[in-house]
């Protein structure tokens, strides 16, 4: 979202295609946590930046080769999203299972 907003603000014609019905991705998951509800502000701020930059946001949109040909972009940036790491790995807790750099016992 930020990259699209910056490109739009710099004068590029930007189309942001989002498969979901709302923007925000994992930020929307964070804001559902009891102590993290304020994360909605981050999503709202990014949405406002997109609006101010004139970005064409299309929700509930699948993207495939035909969509790419129809848009005929001069450049393409693909952000595929991410999944939460459920391995238990964290740099702050090197002793936890799942850490590939876990000290030998």
Secondary structure, 3 states (H helix, E strand, C coil): CHHHHHHHHCCCCCEEECCCCCCCCHHHHHCCCCCCHHHHHHHHHHHHHHHHCCCEEECCCCCCHHHHHHHCCCCCCCCCCCCCCCCCCCCCCCCCCCCCCCCCC
